Amino acid sequence: MKVTVLGKYGPFPAASGACSGYLVQEGSTRILVECGNGVLSRLQQICPIDELKAIVISHLHSDHVSDMLVLRYALDILNVRGLREVKPLPVYVPETPKDEYDRLFFKNVFEVHPIHDGMQLQIGELSFYFQEMTHPVQSFGIKIAGGNKTLVYTGDTNYNEKIEAFACGADLFIADAGLLEKDKTSPNVPHLTAREVGLIAAKAKVKQLMLTHIWPWYDEKDILAEAAASYPRAFIAQEMKEYSV
C-alpha cells in the first residue's frame, strides 16, 4: 500500500500548500481520502480523476471537503461533453452537518453513502473500518487495510480513549497534530497536540508516525520535538511525497 500526501495543512493552507488530502493506492485501486482546499489540483498531477475508485471523507469541515464543490463541476462538465463514462463517483461521508452533506447531491455526479460508527466496507483491493472520534461535528477515524499492511488515520479529533486501541499495531499512523501543547487551552479543544500524538503512537506500538493537519504558522521543528519526546521516529508529512505503508 502507498499513500501520497496531497495536502497537510489545517484549518487553512499555508502559502503554496493545501489542506487535507491523501491518495491511497493498492494495486489498481486508488482512493482519495479527504478533499480539502487545493487537493483537486494536486491530485490531477499524479492521478486522472477517472482513475479514482471512490472518495472517503472523515468529516464535513471545509478544510477537508471544500474541493468536492469544484470536483462536482468537473465531473458534470466531463459528463456533458462525453469525456468520461457517465457514472456517479462513490463518496463515503458523514451525514452531518446536513447542509454540507446536501451539497454533494449535485446532478448525481456523486453516489453518496453515509458512514457510521463501526462501519466496514471493501473498495477494490482495500478494506475500510470507521471509528467515530471527538470533534464539534461528526468525525471518523479511518482504518485502511490492504496488501497485509494497515494504515490508521485519525481524521480531526480531540483526545479520547478509543484512539490507542484503534491505532494499535498500525504500519502507518497518520495523526492530527493540529496543536502544540501550549495552545491546548481547555480539555475541549478539538484537536490533538503533537505531544498527545507521540504518546498515543508509543502506547499503540505503531511502526510509523506521520504528523499532519499542521497549523500553517507553527515552526514544524516545535511540532516534531513534542511528538518525538515519546516517539522518536515521528516525522511530519511532506506534500506531494509518496510513502510506503
Residue pairs with C-beta under 8 A, 6 or more apart in sequence:
1 24
1 25
1 26
1 126
1 144
1 146
1 147
1 149
1 151
1 171
1 244
1 245
2 24
2 25
2 26
2 242
2 243
2 244
2 245
3 22
3 23
3 24
3 25
3 151
3 172
3 174
3 242
3 243
3 245
4 22
4 23
4 25
4 46
4 240
4 241
4 242
4 243
5 21
5 22
5 210
5 212
5 237
5 238
5 239
5 240
5 241
5 243
6 18
6 21
6 22
6 23
6 38
6 39
6 42
6 43
6 239
6 240
7 13
7 17
7 18
7 19
7 20
7 21
7 34
7 36
7 37
7 38
7 39
7 42
7 239
8 17
8 18
8 20
8 212
8 213
8 214
8 236
8 237
8 238
8 239
9 17
9 18
9 19
9 20
9 63
9 213
9 214
9 215
9 216
10 19
10 20
10 36
10 63
10 64
10 156
10 176
10 178
10 213
10 214
10 215
11 19
11 61
11 62
11 63
11 178
12 19
12 37
12 63
12 216
13 19
13 36
13 37
13 38
13 216
14 214
14 216
15 216
17 38
17 216
17 239
18 36
18 37
18 38
18 39
18 41
18 42
18 239
19 34
19 36
19 37
19 38
19 39
19 63
19 64
19 66
20 34
20 36
20 39
20 63
20 64
20 212
20 213
21 32
21 33
21 34
21 35
21 36
21 38
21 39
21 42
21 43
21 67
22 32
22 33
22 34
22 153
22 174
23 30
23 31
23 32
23 33
23 43
23 46
23 47
24 30
24 31
24 32
24 33
24 126
24 144
24 151
25 31
26 124
26 125
26 126
26 146
26 147
27 124
27 125
27 146
27 147
28 124
28 125
29 53
29 123
29 124
29 125
29 126
29 146
30 47
30 51
30 52
30 53
31 52
31 53
31 54
31 55
31 56
31 123
31 124
31 126
31 144
32 39
32 43
32 52
32 54
32 55
32 56
33 55
33 56
33 57
33 58
33 142
33 144
33 153
34 56
34 57
34 58
34 64
34 65
35 55
35 57
35 64
35 65
35 66
35 67
35 68
35 71
36 62
36 63
36 64
36 65
36 66
36 67
37 62
37 63
37 66
37 67
38 67
39 67
40 67
40 70
40 71
40 74
42 239
42 240
43 49
45 240
46 240
49 71
49 74
49 75
49 78
49 84
50 78
50 84
50 85
52 89
53 90
53 123
53 124
54 89
54 90
54 91
54 92
54 123
55 68
55 89
55 90
55 91
55 92
55 93
55 110
56 91
56 92
56 93
56 115
56 128
56 142
57 64
57 65
57 68
57 91
57 92
57 93
57 94
58 64
58 94
58 139
58 140
58 141
58 142
58 153
58 155
58 156
59 65
59 94
59 135
59 137
59 138
59 139
59 140
59 155
59 156
60 93
60 94
60 96
60 97
60 100
60 101
60 137
60 138
61 137
61 156
64 155
64 156
65 93
65 100
68 91
68 103
68 104
68 110
69 103
72 104
72 106
72 107
72 109
72 110
75 84
75 89
75 109
75 110
76 106
76 107
76 109
77 83
78 84
79 86
79 109
88 108
88 109
88 110
88 111
89 109
89 110
89 111
90 110
90 111
90 113
90 123
91 104
91 110
91 111
91 112
91 113
92 113
92 114
92 115
92 121
92 128
93 101
93 104
93 112
93 113
93 114
93 115
94 101
94 114
94 115
94 137
94 138
94 139
94 140
95 101
95 114
95 138
96 137
96 138
97 137
101 112
101 114
104 110
104 112
105 112
115 130
115 140
116 130
116 132
117 130
117 131
117 132
117 140
118 129
118 130
118 131
119 128
119 129
119 130
120 127
120 128
120 129
120 130
121 127
121 128
122 128
125 146
125 147
126 144
126 145
126 146
127 144
127 145
127 146
128 142
128 143
128 144
129 142
129 143
129 145
130 140
130 141
130 142
130 143
131 140
131 141
131 142
131 143
131 162
131 166
132 138
132 139
132 140
132 141
133 139
133 140
133 141
133 154
133 155
133 156
133 157
133 158
133 160
133 162
133 163
134 157
134 158
134 159
134 160
134 190
135 155
135 156
135 157
135 158
135 190
136 190
139 155
139 156
139 157
140 155
141 152
141 153
141 154
141 155
141 157
141 162
141 163
141 166
142 152
142 153
142 155
143 150
143 151
143 152
143 153
143 166
143 170
144 150
144 151
144 152
144 153
145 151
147 245
149 171
149 172
149 245
150 169
150 170
150 171
150 172
150 245
151 170
151 171
151 172
151 173
151 174
151 245
152 166
152 167
152 170
152 172
152 173
152 174
152 206
153 174
153 175
154 163
154 167
154 173
154 174
154 175
154 176
154 192
155 176
156 176
156 178
156 190
156 191
156 213
157 163
157 176
157 190
157 191
157 192
158 187
158 188
158 189
158 190
158 191
158 192
159 192
159 196
163 200
163 204
164 200
164 203
164 204
165 204
167 173
167 175
167 200
167 201
167 204
167 206
168 204
168 205
168 206
169 204
169 205
169 206
169 207
170 204
170 206
170 207
171 206
171 207
171 208
171 245
172 206
172 207
172 208
172 210
172 243
172 245
173 200
173 201
173 204
173 206
173 208
173 209
173 210
174 210
174 212
174 237
175 192
175 197
175 200
175 201
175 209
175 210
175 211
175 212
176 191
176 192
176 197
176 212
176 213
177 191
177 192
177 193
177 194
177 197
177 211
177 212
177 213
177 214
177 223
177 226
177 227
177 236
178 191
178 192
178 213
178 214
178 215
179 189
179 191
179 192
179 193
179 194
179 215
180 193
180 194
180 195
180 218
180 222
180 223
180 226
181 193
181 194
181 195
181 226
183 189
183 193
184 193
191 213
192 200
193 226
194 211
194 222
194 223
194 224
194 225
194 226
194 227
195 226
195 227
195 229
195 230
197 209
197 211
197 227
197 231
197 234
198 209
198 226
198 227
198 228
198 229
198 230
198 231
198 234
199 230
199 231
201 209
201 227
201 230
201 231
201 234
202 230
202 231
206 231
208 233
208 235
208 243
208 245
209 227
209 231
209 233
209 234
209 235
210 234
210 235
210 236
210 237
210 243
211 223
211 224
211 227
211 234
211 235
211 236
211 237
212 236
212 237
214 220
214 223
214 236
214 237
220 236
223 236
224 234
224 235
224 236
227 234
228 234
